[in-house]
Amino acid sequence: MSGRSDELVKGTSRIQYDVIVIGGGPAGLMACIAASEHHVHCALVEKGDKLGRKLGISGGGRCNVTNAKPLPELMQNIPGNSRFLYSALTRFSNADIRLFFEQLGIQLKEEDRGRVFPVSDKASTVVNALVREVVARGVEIWEEQPVERLVTEPIPIQDNATSASRSSAGQPSHRVTGVLLRSGQVLYADAVVIATGGCSVPQTGSTGDAYPWAKAVGHTVVTPYPTEVPLTSPEPFITSRQLQGLSLRSVDITIRNSKGKALTTENGDMIFTHFGLSGPAALRCSHYVSTAKNKNPSEALRAEIDCIPTLSRDELFAAFKKAKQEEPKKHVENVLTRWLPERLAAVALDQAHTAGTTQMGHLKNQSMLDLSDTLKAFSLIISGTLPLAKATVTGGGVSVKEVAPQTMASKLCEGLYFAGEVLDVHAHTGGYNITVAFSTGHLAGNSAAEFAKNRIHPVGNASP
Ligand SMILES: Cc1cc2nc3c(=O)[nH]c(=O)nc-3n(C[C@H](O)[C@H](O)[C@H](O)COP(=O)(O)OP(=O)(O)OC[C@H]3O[C@@H](n4cnc5c(N)ncnc54)[C@H](O)[C@@H]3O)c2cc1C
């Protein structure tokens, strides 16, 4: 199949589709599948030589296809504009995603924290199934064809309307008519879905290409910033690599601003690196660090790690007192290693201004209180995050204020739809971003196909 217009616009090389989807990630692939359910002519344009490249490395290469948690919990795991996503997530839910893959013969399994993976533990199982389905549904795939920009035309102002009245009535001023490929070729379409992703891990093809296209038709683009990304710290015990590679299980990390206000507390595993903190709990904090730094780059932030969330401060203090009574000759550093790895215990003793060789019998009450505080709130300065290129997810993107949540349609450009990470939406890792990509992709593909079918075609260019 080569576009519906080969037979319609004889003697020209004009190639016309009903729907063009730009970007072959999870959002774009799902948009194609949903659009093709309406029996429209659909093309997928991908700049890389491989579809689903980022999906293929997600979830540690096992592809975390969705998360099984109920909708309210899903929403809680989407710090970036979850309310906007409510319609998309209810119309094509995590249960629908699971059913979709199971109907394609892909067996799924649920792991800890609701994360859903293919039984094969291979991302290629998921990517190949999606691509097979797109091909089986007759979607025409244009690979290694970067889109340069959208092709649009102004919508003539009605006699009784002004440009200002139209914009205040929320009516679009432009309509999309196709896409210009970098090769110079134009592909025409009644509807275009932009699913080009964000701009993190750019080697996967997500390089923020669509932001200028969206701006050109009047959209606001919230400046992209890194999320789900490791945190950086200038503390000497970090930069000296004293703690590098040391991991802690199921700790609470609290991020505090310069006034001491807690911006978030996130639970999970973490690891000290040579530049700061990484691991799931640290990544979950990064949205709050990035947002605070976006507001005020000089904001002084601290992370406090509750190394033992299962014990209260009073219980820890009681445990120290008991050790003092029962093991008076024992060095405090040896007591501390009951709860902390040795290297961290050494830094914690520094923070509590206590010599590790102090015998428990000589430990003052104040020192035991200080140590209890340090274990409950091991503190370090947070200077920011690693850059966007290293982030798992992009925060910011096309503002959701100018996109209709029930359809994913642009409010500014007729026939234009958005799906996935190109939008100013982002979630924690754990399958939530991929769920957002599938749900918005499904909604955008459906809406674009319905729009294309209902569009009143100019004479001689009617839908076959
Ligand atoms: C290492 C890693 C691990 C991850 N793990 C998880 C996880 O466990 N759970 C989770 O929920 N999320 C995870 N994510 C995030 C998740 O993969 C993304 O949110 C998701 O892939 C976004 O889907 P998308 O379709 O919007 O964009 P993308 O997957 O980025 O796809 C966009 C596509 O558009 C194409 N494109 C871009 N510009 C153009 C152009 N000009 N012309 C044509 N095509 C273009 C790109 O080549 C790309 O194929 C992970 C991400 C990374 C990098």
PDBQT file of the ligand as one rigid body, heavy atoms in Angstrom, charges set to zero:
ROOT
HETATM    1  C1  LIG A 501      16.633   3.241  29.978  1.00  0.00    +0.000 C 
HETATM    2  C2  LIG A 501      15.154   3.527  30.094  1.00  0.00    +0.000 A 
HETATM    3  C3  LIG A 501      14.372   2.720  30.898  1.00  0.00    +0.000 A 
HETATM    4  C4  LIG A 501      13.009   2.987  31.053  1.00  0.00    +0.000 A 
HETATM    5  N1  LIG A 501      12.280   2.206  31.869  1.00  0.00    +0.000 NA
HETATM    6  C5  LIG A 501      10.989   2.493  32.073  1.00  0.00    +0.000 A 
HETATM    7  C6  LIG A 501      10.210   1.716  32.953  1.00  0.00    +0.000 A 
HETATM    8  O1  LIG A 501      10.685   0.762  33.557  1.00  0.00    +0.000 OA
HETATM    9  N2  LIG A 501       8.915   2.063  33.116  1.00  0.00    +0.000 N 
HETATM   10  C7  LIG A 501       8.347   3.115  32.459  1.00  0.00    +0.000 A 
HETATM   11  O2  LIG A 501       7.163   3.375  32.635  1.00  0.00    +0.000 OA
HETATM   12  N3  LIG A 501       9.057   3.851  31.607  1.00  0.00    +0.000 NA
HETATM   13  C8  LIG A 501      10.347   3.574  31.399  1.00  0.00    +0.000 A 
HETATM   14  N4  LIG A 501      11.068   4.339  30.540  1.00  0.00    +0.000 N 
HETATM   15  C9  LIG A 501      10.390   5.457  29.842  1.00  0.00    +0.000 C 
HETATM   16  C10 LIG A 501       9.609   4.970  28.614  1.00  0.00    +0.000 C 
HETATM   17  O3  LIG A 501      10.438   4.116  27.847  1.00  0.00    +0.000 OA
HETATM   18  C11 LIG A 501       9.167   6.169  27.789  1.00  0.00    +0.000 C 
HETATM   19  O4  LIG A 501       8.359   6.997  28.599  1.00  0.00    +0.000 OA
HETATM   20  C12 LIG A 501       8.363   5.759  26.559  1.00  0.00    +0.000 C 
HETATM   21  O5  LIG A 501       9.181   5.028  25.673  1.00  0.00    +0.000 OA
HETATM   22  C13 LIG A 501       7.815   6.986  25.830  1.00  0.00    +0.000 C 
HETATM   23  O6  LIG A 501       7.138   6.535  24.696  1.00  0.00    +0.000 OA
HETATM   24  P1  LIG A 501       6.858   7.496  23.455  1.00  0.00    +0.000 P 
HETATM   25  O7  LIG A 501       6.242   6.633  22.412  1.00  0.00    +0.000 OA
HETATM   26  O8  LIG A 501       6.147   8.705  23.878  1.00  0.00    +0.000 OA
HETATM   27  O9  LIG A 501       8.294   7.984  22.972  1.00  0.00    +0.000 OA
HETATM   28  P2  LIG A 501       9.606   7.174  22.519  1.00  0.00    +0.000 P 
HETATM   29  O10 LIG A 501       9.599   5.801  23.041  1.00  0.00    +0.000 OA
HETATM   30  O11 LIG A 501      10.730   8.064  22.881  1.00  0.00    +0.000 OA
HETATM   31  O12 LIG A 501       9.459   7.088  20.937  1.00  0.00    +0.000 OA
HETATM   32  C14 LIG A 501       9.541   8.240  20.124  1.00  0.00    +0.000 C 
HETATM   33  C15 LIG A 501       9.860   7.805  18.703  1.00  0.00    +0.000 C 
HETATM   34  O13 LIG A 501       9.749   8.945  17.842  1.00  0.00    +0.000 OA
HETATM   35  C16 LIG A 501      10.801   8.901  16.888  1.00  0.00    +0.000 C 
HETATM   36  N5  LIG A 501      11.057  10.263  16.391  1.00  0.00    +0.000 N 
HETATM   37  C17 LIG A 501      11.546  11.313  17.081  1.00  0.00    +0.000 A 
HETATM   38  N6  LIG A 501      11.672  12.388  16.285  1.00  0.00    +0.000 NA
HETATM   39  C18 LIG A 501      11.247  12.007  15.042  1.00  0.00    +0.000 A 
HETATM   40  C19 LIG A 501      11.167  12.661  13.778  1.00  0.00    +0.000 A 
HETATM   41  N7  LIG A 501      11.584  13.936  13.596  1.00  0.00    +0.000 N 
HETATM   42  N8  LIG A 501      10.673  11.981  12.735  1.00  0.00    +0.000 NA
HETATM   43  C20 LIG A 501      10.276  10.687  12.863  1.00  0.00    +0.000 A 
HETATM   44  N9  LIG A 501      10.362  10.003  14.038  1.00  0.00    +0.000 NA
HETATM   45  C21 LIG A 501      10.837  10.654  15.117  1.00  0.00    +0.000 A 
HETATM   46  C22 LIG A 501      11.981   8.347  17.681  1.00  0.00    +0.000 C 
HETATM   47  O14 LIG A 501      12.984   7.828  16.842  1.00  0.00    +0.000 OA
HETATM   48  C23 LIG A 501      11.289   7.281  18.541  1.00  0.00    +0.000 C 
HETATM   49  O15 LIG A 501      11.259   6.037  17.874  1.00  0.00    +0.000 OA
HETATM   50  C24 LIG A 501      12.422   4.075  30.350  1.00  0.00    +0.000 A 
HETATM   51  C25 LIG A 501      13.206   4.875  29.525  1.00  0.00    +0.000 A 
HETATM   52  C26 LIG A 501      14.568   4.616  29.397  1.00  0.00    +0.000 A 
HETATM   53  C27 LIG A 501      15.402   5.507  28.521  1.00  0.00    +0.000 C 
ENDROOT
TORSDOF 0
